[in-house]
Amino acid sequence: MADQDWQAYLEAIDQADLTELEALRVEVLGRRGKLTEALRALSQLPPEARRESGQMLNRTKAAIEERLMSRRQTLAESALVQRLAEERVDLTLPGEPIALGHPHPLAMIQERLVSIFVAMGFQVALGPEVEDDWHNFEALNFPKDHPARDMQDSFTLASGGWLLRTHTSPVQIRAMRASAPGPLRIIAPGRVYRRDDDATHASAFHQIEGLVVDHGVSMAHLKATLATFVRELFGSKVAIRFRPSYFPFTEPSAELDVGCLFCGQKGCVLCSETGWLEVLGAGLVHPNVLLAGGYDPEAVTGFAFGLGIERLTMLYYQIPDVRILLQGDLQFLEQF
C-alpha cells in the first residue's frame, strides 16, 4: 500500500470512537491486518527493496500505534470530563449532620462538684477501686466484726482479703499517709460498690469525699464549707439543716439535708413527707483515723464529708429514680 493509503487510516483513527478504533486496529494491526500482511510479504522482495519497504512499514506501524494510543487517551479524558459533569457534587450544599454525643448527666454533675471544691482550694485525689480490708475498713475505724460494717454490704473477691471499695474514704487514708504531718485539703471522686438496688440506690455508684486536716480545724469550718458548697450548687435560697448522725470515721458526726426540691418542702413521697432530703454525711475526723493516716490527733484536727453523685444528680435534675441513670436510655439522656 502507498503512503497515502496509510495516511487515510491515520485520519480515520483521529475521528473514530472506541468501537471504531478497535475495528481499525484489527483491520490494520491484527493477525491478518493489512500492515501485518505487508510486513510478512517483505520476505518476497529483493534485498534492496526489502530494506526500503521495511523501514517505511515500520515507521508507519509506529505512527499508527502512537495515533491509536493518543486517540484512546483523548477519548478516556473526554469520557472522564463528561462523567464529572454528570456526577458533579455541589459542595455548597449543607452536609448531613453528624450526631455528636455529650457528657452523661452523672459526669456533668461530677465535673460541677469538682469545680466548686477546687475553687475552694481542694485538690483532687484518686485511688484504686479494688481495696484491701485495712484501707477500706480498719484504718477508717471499722474494726473486724464491728456492726457498722453491715451498713456497707460489700463485694469481696475470691482471692480473699480484697474487695470492691464501698466508699472513696480509702483515698483519704492513702492521701494522709502521703502528706503527714503537713496540712491536707483533698476531694476524692470515684466509683464505689455496694449490694444495693432500689429507687434511690444502685450496686455501683459514684461518690465524692472531702478531707481537711490542719491545726485548729473545727465543726464551724465544716459547716461553712458545706453550706457554701450546697448554695453554690442549688442556689442561695435553698434551705439547709445539719442534724446529728453517726459514722465510725468521724466524731462528732452530722448529716446535711436540703429542702425538698421536688415539692418545695410541702411533703412528698420522695422526701417521705418530711420536706427534707439527705444530701451528705460529715463530721470531724476520728482520732483513730488520724492515727492510721500518720497524724498526731493531739496536734491536728480535721473534718471529712462524703456525698453520692447519683443522689445529687437526682436532686439537681429532679429525677425520681436513680436506676434510670444507668440504663442507657437515649430518650432520657438526650434531655441533658
C-alpha positions as a Python dict, from the first residue, in 0.01 Angstrom:
ca = {
    (1, 'M'): (0, 0, 0),
    (2, 'A'): (111, 356, -75),
    (3, 'D'): (188, 611, 196),
    (4, 'Q'): (-135, 795, 120),
    (5, 'D'): (-336, 481, 196),
    (6, 'W'): (-178, 453, 542),
    (7, 'Q'): (-241, 825, 591),
    (8, 'A'): (-610, 762, 537),
    (9, 'Y'): (-602, 518, 829),
    (10, 'L'): (-433, 778, 1047),
    (11, 'E'): (-702, 1031, 965),
    (12, 'A'): (-975, 771, 1029),
    (13, 'I'): (-823, 698, 1371),
    (14, 'D'): (-846, 1067, 1464),
    (15, 'Q'): (-1224, 1061, 1401),
    (16, 'A'): (-1309, 716, 1545),
    (17, 'D'): (-1491, 637, 1867),
    (18, 'L'): (-1384, 348, 2090),
    (19, 'T'): (-1570, 85, 1891),
    (20, 'E'): (-1445, 214, 1554),
    (21, 'L'): (-1095, 249, 1698),
    (22, 'E'): (-1080, -118, 1788),
    (23, 'A'): (-1210, -213, 1444),
    (24, 'L'): (-939, -5, 1275),
    (25, 'R'): (-671, -159, 1496),
    (26, 'V'): (-778, -510, 1399),
    (27, 'E'): (-804, -413, 1033),
    (28, 'V'): (-453, -269, 1023),
    (29, 'L'): (-251, -437, 1301),
    (30, 'G'): (-445, -758, 1369),
    (31, 'R'): (-304, -1102, 1288),
    (32, 'R'): (-449, -1068, 940),
    (33, 'G'): (-435, -691, 928),
    (34, 'K'): (-317, -509, 620),
    (35, 'L'): (1, -379, 777),
    (36, 'T'): (77, -718, 929),
    (37, 'E'): (33, -886, 589),
    (38, 'A'): (253, -623, 424),
    (39, 'L'): (530, -691, 675),
    (40, 'R'): (505, -1065, 608),
    (41, 'A'): (533, -1004, 234),
    (42, 'L'): (871, -832, 272),
    (43, 'S'): (1048, -1166, 256),
    (44, 'Q'): (943, -1199, -107),
    (45, 'L'): (1108, -871, -217),
    (46, 'P'): (1467, -827, -340),
    (47, 'P'): (1711, -724, -61),
    (48, 'E'): (1734, -356, -158),
    (49, 'A'): (1358, -313, -196),
    (50, 'R'): (1301, -519, 122),
    (51, 'R'): (1512, -277, 331),
    (52, 'E'): (1343, 35, 196),
    (53, 'S'): (990, -103, 223),
    (54, 'G'): (1064, -246, 571),
    (55, 'Q'): (1178, 90, 703),
    (56, 'M'): (867, 258, 560),
    (57, 'L'): (632, -4, 703),
    (58, 'N'): (795, 7, 1049),
    (59, 'R'): (763, 386, 1055),
    (60, 'T'): (400, 350, 951),
    (61, 'K'): (333, 88, 1222),
    (62, 'A'): (490, 308, 1491),
    (63, 'A'): (286, 607, 1374),
    (64, 'I'): (-39, 408, 1374),
    (65, 'E'): (29, 261, 1720),
    (66, 'E'): (109, 607, 1860),
    (67, 'R'): (-202, 754, 1697),
    (68, 'L'): (-418, 472, 1840),
    (69, 'M'): (-279, 530, 2191),
    (70, 'S'): (-326, 908, 2162),
    (71, 'R'): (-686, 864, 2044),
    (72, 'R'): (-766, 623, 2330),
    (73, 'Q'): (-628, 872, 2584),
    (74, 'T'): (-827, 1155, 2427),
    (75, 'L'): (-1148, 950, 2436),
    (76, 'A'): (-1081, 845, 2801),
    (77, 'E'): (-1024, 1205, 2909),
    (78, 'S'): (-1336, 1316, 2729),
    (79, 'A'): (-1539, 1041, 2899),
    (80, 'L'): (-1398, 1143, 3239),
    (81, 'V'): (-1488, 1506, 3182),
    (82, 'Q'): (-1839, 1406, 3083),
    (83, 'R'): (-1874, 1179, 3388),
    (84, 'L'): (-1752, 1451, 3621),
    (85, 'A'): (-2004, 1689, 3470),
    (86, 'E'): (-2285, 1437, 3513),
    (87, 'E'): (-2183, 1331, 3865),
    (88, 'R'): (-2082, 1674, 3992),
    (89, 'V'): (-2112, 1722, 4365),
    (90, 'D'): (-2237, 2060, 4476),
    (91, 'L'): (-2001, 2142, 4763),
    (92, 'T'): (-2214, 2441, 4858),
    (93, 'L'): (-2498, 2215, 4977),
    (94, 'P'): (-2511, 2158, 5353),
    (95, 'G'): (-2382, 1817, 5458),
    (96, 'E'): (-2574, 1564, 5659),
    (97, 'P'): (-2548, 1646, 6031),
    (98, 'I'): (-2329, 1419, 6244),
    (99, 'A'): (-2487, 1307, 6567),
    (100, 'L'): (-2245, 1411, 6841),
    (101, 'G'): (-2251, 1268, 7189),
    (102, 'H'): (-2238, 1470, 7507),
    (103, 'P'): (-2141, 1406, 7870),
    (104, 'H'): (-2363, 1184, 8082),
    (105, 'P'): (-2557, 1376, 8349),
    (106, 'L'): (-2354, 1199, 8618),
    (107, 'A'): (-2032, 1317, 8453),
    (108, 'M'): (-2168, 1671, 8424),
    (109, 'I'): (-2263, 1685, 8791),
    (110, 'Q'): (-1930, 1533, 8899),
    (111, 'E'): (-1743, 1794, 8697),
    (112, 'R'): (-1959, 2064, 8852),
    (113, 'L'): (-1895, 1937, 9205),
    (114, 'V'): (-1522, 1909, 9148),
    (115, 'S'): (-1505, 2262, 9009),
    (116, 'I'): (-1684, 2403, 9316),
    (117, 'F'): (-1445, 2236, 9560),
    (118, 'V'): (-1136, 2314, 9354),
    (119, 'A'): (-1240, 2680, 9360),
    (120, 'M'): (-1247, 2649, 9741),
    (121, 'G'): (-886, 2527, 9746),
    (122, 'F'): (-928, 2149, 9741),
    (123, 'Q'): (-707, 1920, 9535),
    (124, 'V'): (-834, 1609, 9354),
    (125, 'A'): (-701, 1274, 9479),
    (126, 'L'): (-768, 933, 9324),
    (127, 'G'): (-726, 575, 9441),
    (128, 'P'): (-783, 212, 9335),
    (129, 'E'): (-1132, 64, 9309),
    (130, 'V'): (-1009, -274, 9440),
    (131, 'E'): (-904, -226, 9801),
    (132, 'D'): (-773, -430, 10091),
    (133, 'D'): (-970, -461, 10412),
    (134, 'W'): (-731, -239, 10609),
    (135, 'H'): (-768, 68, 10387),
    (136, 'N'): (-1141, 19, 10327),
    (137, 'F'): (-1245, -58, 10687),
    (138, 'E'): (-990, -95, 10965),
    (139, 'A'): (-795, 226, 10903),
    (140, 'L'): (-1129, 409, 10899),
    (141, 'N'): (-1222, 282, 11246),
    (142, 'F'): (-1424, -18, 11125),
    (143, 'P'): (-1272, -299, 11336),
    (144, 'K'): (-1343, -657, 11232),
    (145, 'D'): (-1692, -770, 11335),
    (146, 'H'): (-1794, -408, 11400),
    (147, 'P'): (-2172, -366, 11343),
    (148, 'A'): (-2111, -59, 11126),
    (149, 'R'): (-1975, -287, 10852),
    (150, 'D'): (-2332, -402, 10795),
    (151, 'M'): (-2406, -52, 10664),
    (152, 'Q'): (-2172, -119, 10371),
    (153, 'D'): (-2253, -469, 10244),
    (154, 'S'): (-1961, -528, 10011),
    (155, 'F'): (-1848, -735, 9714),
    (156, 'T'): (-1550, -943, 9825),
    (157, 'L'): (-1308, -1106, 9581),
    (158, 'A'): (-1242, -1480, 9571),
    (159, 'S'): (-870, -1428, 9639),
    (160, 'G'): (-957, -1321, 9995),
    (161, 'G'): (-869, -1003, 10178),
    (162, 'W'): (-968, -787, 9882),
    (163, 'L'): (-1297, -621, 9794),
    (164, 'L'): (-1450, -361, 9566),
    (165, 'R'): (-1427, -43, 9769),
    (166, 'T'): (-1753, 55, 9936),
    (167, 'H'): (-1666, 426, 9955),
    (168, 'T'): (-1388, 659, 9843),
    (169, 'S'): (-1272, 706, 10203),
    (170, 'P'): (-969, 475, 10149),
    (171, 'V'): (-830, 755, 9931),
    (172, 'Q'): (-831, 973, 10242),
    (173, 'I'): (-604, 725, 10424),
    (174, 'R'): (-367, 700, 10127),
    (175, 'A'): (-354, 1079, 10092),
    (176, 'M'): (-292, 1131, 10464),
    (177, 'R'): (-10, 879, 10475),
    (178, 'A'): (149, 1051, 10176),
    (179, 'S'): (114, 1402, 10325),
    (180, 'A'): (160, 1363, 10704),
    (181, 'P'): (238, 1565, 10905),
    (182, 'G'): (157, 1857, 10674),
    (183, 'P'): (-184, 2018, 10611),
    (184, 'L'): (-417, 1846, 10369),
    (185, 'R'): (-724, 1950, 10171),
    (186, 'I'): (-849, 1699, 9914),
    (187, 'I'): (-1159, 1569, 9743),
    (188, 'A'): (-1175, 1210, 9619),
    (189, 'P'): (-1426, 1140, 9338),
    (190, 'G'): (-1478, 788, 9206),
    (191, 'R'): (-1690, 479, 9158),
    (192, 'V'): (-1782, 261, 9457),
    (193, 'Y'): (-1974, -64, 9502),
    (194, 'R'): (-2234, -192, 9749),
    (195, 'R'): (-2500, -459, 9736),
    (196, 'D'): (-2794, -218, 9697),
    (197, 'D'): (-3060, -195, 9428),
    (198, 'D'): (-3369, 21, 9472),
    (199, 'A'): (-3514, 351, 9352),
    (200, 'T'): (-3252, 558, 9534),
    (201, 'H'): (-2953, 318, 9545),
    (202, 'A'): (-2752, 120, 9290),
    (203, 'S'): (-2491, -152, 9332),
    (204, 'A'): (-2232, 60, 9150),
    (205, 'F'): (-2242, 433, 9207),
    (206, 'H'): (-2021, 740, 9244),
    (207, 'Q'): (-1907, 938, 9544),
    (208, 'I'): (-1706, 1245, 9624),
    (209, 'E'): (-1545, 1259, 9963),
    (210, 'G'): (-1361, 1553, 10110),
    (211, 'L'): (-1096, 1579, 10379),
    (212, 'V'): (-929, 1870, 10551),
    (213, 'V'): (-653, 1819, 10810),
    (214, 'D'): (-473, 2110, 10974),
    (215, 'H'): (-422, 2288, 11303),
    (216, 'G'): (-737, 2422, 11465),
    (217, 'V'): (-992, 2276, 11222),
    (218, 'S'): (-1338, 2282, 11383),
    (219, 'M'): (-1701, 2199, 11321),
    (220, 'A'): (-1754, 2564, 11227),
    (221, 'H'): (-1515, 2523, 10933),
    (222, 'L'): (-1703, 2213, 10822),
    (223, 'K'): (-2043, 2381, 10835),
    (224, 'A'): (-1923, 2689, 10650),
    (225, 'T'): (-1759, 2479, 10378),
    (226, 'L'): (-2065, 2260, 10319),
    (227, 'A'): (-2312, 2549, 10333),
    (228, 'T'): (-2107, 2732, 10071),
    (229, 'F'): (-2095, 2421, 9855),
    (230, 'V'): (-2470, 2347, 9872),
    (231, 'R'): (-2572, 2705, 9799),
    (232, 'E'): (-2324, 2724, 9513),
    (233, 'L'): (-2483, 2413, 9362),
    (234, 'F'): (-2854, 2466, 9431),
    (235, 'G'): (-2872, 2843, 9473),
    (236, 'S'): (-2862, 3081, 9765),
    (237, 'K'): (-3229, 3031, 9857),
    (238, 'V'): (-3213, 2656, 9923),
    (239, 'A'): (-3294, 2561, 10281),
    (240, 'I'): (-3030, 2355, 10463),
    (241, 'R'): (-3002, 2194, 10804),
    (242, 'F'): (-2748, 1990, 10998),
    (243, 'R'): (-2858, 1711, 11228),
    (244, 'P'): (-2661, 1471, 11446),
    (245, 'S'): (-2568, 1133, 11300),
    (246, 'Y'): (-2316, 853, 11339),
    (247, 'F'): (-2023, 743, 11124),
    (248, 'P'): (-1734, 530, 11253),
    (249, 'F'): (-1470, 755, 11099),
    (250, 'T'): (-1596, 1090, 11236),
    (251, 'E'): (-1679, 1218, 11584),
    (252, 'P'): (-1894, 1419, 11620),
    (253, 'S'): (-2088, 1334, 11304),
    (254, 'A'): (-2367, 1510, 11121),
    (255, 'E'): (-2585, 1483, 10814),
    (256, 'L'): (-2676, 1773, 10592),
    (257, 'D'): (-3027, 1798, 10448),
    (258, 'V'): (-3169, 2035, 10189),
    (259, 'G'): (-3527, 2142, 10149),
    (260, 'C'): (-3701, 1901, 9911),
    (261, 'L'): (-3656, 2033, 9558),
    (262, 'F'): (-3939, 1815, 9427),
    (263, 'C'): (-4220, 1951, 9642),
    (264, 'G'): (-4080, 2278, 9778),
    (265, 'Q'): (-4081, 2134, 10133),
    (266, 'K'): (-4455, 2067, 10124),
    (267, 'G'): (-4401, 1694, 10166),
    (268, 'C'): (-4400, 1421, 9902),
    (269, 'V'): (-4318, 1053, 9851),
    (270, 'L'): (-3951, 1122, 9772),
    (271, 'C'): (-3891, 1317, 10093),
    (272, 'S'): (-4114, 1082, 10297),
    (273, 'E'): (-4349, 1374, 10361),
    (274, 'T'): (-4080, 1548, 10570),
    (275, 'G'): (-3992, 1828, 10329),
    (276, 'W'): (-3620, 1743, 10363),
    (277, 'L'): (-3378, 1533, 10159),
    (278, 'E'): (-3048, 1397, 10289),
    (279, 'V'): (-2752, 1516, 10082),
    (280, 'L'): (-2434, 1410, 10260),
    (281, 'G'): (-2273, 1290, 10578),
    (282, 'A'): (-1988, 1465, 10752),
    (283, 'G'): (-1805, 1520, 11079),
    (284, 'L'): (-1474, 1582, 11247),
    (285, 'V'): (-1215, 1315, 11168),
    (286, 'H'): (-1198, 1048, 11438),
    (287, 'P'): (-863, 1038, 11625),
    (288, 'N'): (-818, 671, 11527),
    (289, 'V'): (-841, 767, 11160),
    (290, 'L'): (-585, 1044, 11208),
    (291, 'L'): (-350, 793, 11371),
    (292, 'A'): (-399, 546, 11083),
    (293, 'G'): (-318, 828, 10842),
    (294, 'G'): (5, 911, 11020),
    (295, 'Y'): (-111, 1224, 11204),
    (296, 'D'): (-96, 1309, 11574),
    (297, 'P'): (-457, 1372, 11690),
    (298, 'E'): (-321, 1581, 11975),
    (299, 'A'): (-158, 1822, 11730),
    (300, 'V'): (-406, 1846, 11440),
    (301, 'T'): (-776, 1807, 11374),
    (302, 'G'): (-976, 1770, 11057),
    (303, 'F'): (-1315, 1730, 10901),
    (304, 'A'): (-1444, 1494, 10636),
    (305, 'F'): (-1759, 1462, 10429),
    (306, 'G'): (-1897, 1226, 10170),
    (307, 'L'): (-2178, 1260, 9918),
    (308, 'G'): (-2329, 1046, 9644),
    (309, 'I'): (-2312, 1192, 9296),
    (310, 'E'): (-2621, 998, 9188),
    (311, 'R'): (-2818, 1145, 9477),
    (312, 'L'): (-2714, 1500, 9388),
    (313, 'T'): (-2784, 1437, 9020),
    (314, 'M'): (-3135, 1324, 9111),
    (315, 'L'): (-3187, 1639, 9318),
    (316, 'Y'): (-3029, 1875, 9066),
    (317, 'Y'): (-3232, 1746, 8770),
    (318, 'Q'): (-3529, 1627, 8980),
    (319, 'I'): (-3505, 1265, 8866),
    (320, 'P'): (-3731, 1034, 9071),
    (321, 'D'): (-3548, 702, 9018),
    (322, 'V'): (-3169, 662, 9028),
    (323, 'R'): (-3176, 345, 8817),
    (324, 'I'): (-3272, 532, 8501),
    (325, 'L'): (-2929, 700, 8509),
    (326, 'L'): (-2766, 361, 8448),
    (327, 'Q'): (-2998, 214, 8183),
    (328, 'G'): (-2850, 386, 7876),
    (329, 'D'): (-3192, 513, 7766),
    (330, 'L'): (-3113, 764, 7490),
    (331, 'Q'): (-3461, 916, 7503),
    (332, 'F'): (-3390, 1004, 7866),
    (333, 'L'): (-3022, 1101, 7828),
    (334, 'E'): (-3078, 1329, 7527),
    (335, 'Q'): (-3271, 1569, 7752),
    (336, 'F'): (-2948, 1685, 7915),
}
